[in-house]
Amino acid sequence: MRRTLSVLFCFFCLQLTAQKKNEAYQLNIRKASSPVKIDGVADEQAWADADVATDFFMVLPMDTSYAKVRTDVRMTYDAQNIYMLVVNYNGMPGPYMVESLRRDFSFLKNDNFLMFMDPFDDQTNGFSFGANAAGAQWDGLMYDGGKVDLSWDNKWHSVVKNYPDKWVFEAVIPFKSIRYKKGISRWGINFGRNDLKTTEKSSWAPVPRQFPSASLAYTGVLVWDVPPPDPGTTVSLIPYVLGGINKDYQNGTPTKWRRDVGLDAKVAVTSSLNLDLTVNPDFSQVDVDKQVTNLDRFELFFPERRQFFLENGDQFSNFGYAGIRPFFSRRIGLGVPIQFGARLSGKLNKDWRLGVMNMQTEKQHSTSLPAQNFTVAALQRRVFARSNVGFLLINKESLNYDPGQVASGTPTYSRYNRNFGMEYNLASANNFWTGKAIMLKSFSPGKTGKDWTHAANLQYTSREWNISWQQEYVGKNYTAEVGYVPRQGYVKFAPQITRLFFPKHGPLLSHGPQITSTNFFDEQMNRTDNELMASYGLVFRSRNTLNVWGSGTYIKLLEPFNPLNSGTDSLARGTEHNWSTVGVDYVSKPQSLFTYTLSARYGGYYADGKRLTLGGEFGYRFQPYVSLAMSANYNKLKLQQPWGNNDFWLVGPRLDVTMTNTLFFTGFAQYNEQRKNVNLNTRFQWRYRPASDLFIVYTDNYLPEPFSVKNRALVLKLVYWLNI
């Protein structure tokens, strides 16, 4: 506890109130002098009269000069929309590089242009819009000062047109599709460009190379001639209809038919605060989780993919750390129908941010699970230049349920679980210092004492150095039933240091060592786990990377553990295990049509065993329409009896066909030898109008030996977005 408070004290000792870093970079935006047609042709008078943002700065390979590739940006507006025209000049002859026409592409694998917009000029939250050179769109919500949540979709329109010497991106963004405070005439703004032929990444307002070009600490200023118009109250209705069929061959149950309707609604309470409502939601369009070979003692984390939980979800899900998440939305409604839900989220003003969510699930008679209600409330207050203080309250309640009256042999569930906590997020004005300090307490029936969690980390990031310290304490009775906390009753310390060197000539862009130490203790400070890892990374000028590493591991088992994660015998609690491992990872350059990643590790394992792991992912694109990929992972374990020698394959081919930037087909298979399962999944998506989709999803699951079907499902879903 004293160590956590000392780290917190260091936060407040830092100088955090410096002036906005790129205040001098200003782009004036004026009302359009003529109508604008979105066609990729800059022939309107409005564009001739607009100011130009040009003379971009290089971010990569090195941030010490102007960009060699020219980019010009113009912006204007009318009573309903913001307009943007971007001319991306070619740096050298040859075709552009893109993955496909799929929306929300990978930034580093595409020639693209992105805009980063901070309507509150608070350098913390905002919006991002852009496109790759083939016309695939990118849009997302920005949070944590530079991260982008690409799950966010809204109504806007763009066109990309290619010319011999340039490609042009023209876009219209309705004021109603974003959130901003009425009367504010200065917005944070920056523009980023990625040109793979020259391997150059650039930005309009300069950004140090160690930070993403999306970093809102380094935005310039968009200066409005008059404050942008009030968009007024907007109500969006998003109904869906669904039909489907499901057959369970393994258990021989009758065919199940699905006939569902549901409704989402979005209400702009103010220009910066949004109310989301949902009745009988469905998530059939969600991608299937990527399977992994699980050789870990603790529960694996799979990210949330459902749209309702993701928009503005950072207010809830970013609270805590990777292994201490008091709120994890996948605990709600996966396998249990959600009846209805509501969420109020957004900005109250430049300093205050609010998020309140309530979800209700149905009672499940087959498992005796009662109807449950989930309430989450988050409040955030900005302090200093870019830091904030946040509060979180979580309540999970089983309705009309008393565990003491459950019949013998029937599963029992908790009556309630509550969490309350606060955290301080540090972000210095220049983003060199970042960190977090949290404190949480849980409330559960029959669990008192040691139900606290506190943790803190502090990180310094410069061009040459990255130094961090993280510590955690989780009490043995701390319980987060709506969270992801796979481990209780421990103390953790994790320092890390990285040093980079930058050769002036030759194939290497940067290289350097990294040392990481991760140490776990029980609540009496007896050592239970530790891992010391040393690695050396190389980044080449063509953006391919190589990393070699070695580690030493010690584990004292706190619970019995099966090293195969199967149904055979387990290693005893209290047994101690030591081993060393070496490994190498390589990622190919993104400019090639054929790309690949390779990884290998070899070393010891539990019970004086040996483990060999080989992995790879290979992709080829027939740009921009077809992308083929194959991922493979192989684990070979040599153990004493009763486990013996075991081989686990995990193979996953994938096909992406993007016929246009509104018509997509995806098909993939996953063979998991550890789980004895083969999964086939195909998904057709037609975006027949902005934010409105038709989905057709077909799924099969098979037993590998003998190759027989386990279950099969077909779902058709139609979604329509209506503004009223």
Secondary structure, 3 states (H helix, E strand, C coil): CHHHHHHHHHHHHCCCCCCCCCCCCEEEEEECCCCCCCCCCCCCHHHHHCCEECCCEEEECCCCCECCCCEEEEEEECCCEEEEEEEEECCCCCCCCCCCCCCCCCHHHCCEEEEEEECCCCCCCEEEEEEECCCCEEEEEEECCCEEECCCCCCCEEEEEEECCEEEEEEEEEHHHCCCCCCCCEEEEEEEEEECCCCEEEECCCCCCCCCCCCHHHCEEEEECCCCCCCCCCEEEEEEEEEEEEEECCCCCCCEEEEEEEEEEEEEEECCEEEEEEECCCCCCCCCCCCCCCCCCCCCCCCCCCHHHHCCCHHHHCCCECCEECCCHHHCCCCCCEEEEEEEEEECCCCEEEEEEEEEECCECCCCECCEEEEEEEEEEEECCCEEEEEEEEEEEECCCCHHHCCCCCCCCCCEEEEEEEEEEEECCCCCEEEEEEEEEEEECCECCCCEEEEEEEEEECCCEEEEEEEEEECCCCCCCCCECCCCCEEEEEEEEEECECCCCCCEEEEEEEEEEEEEECCCCCEEEEEEEEEEEEEECCCCEEEEEEEEEEEECCCCECCCCCCCCCECCCCEEEEEEEEEEEECCCCCCEEEEEEEEEEEEHHHEEEEEEEEEEEEEECCCEEEEEEEEEEEEECCCCCCEEEEEEEEEEEEEEEECCEEEEEEEEEECCCCEEEEEEEEEEEEECCEEEEEEEEEEEECCCCEEEEEEEEEEEECCEEC
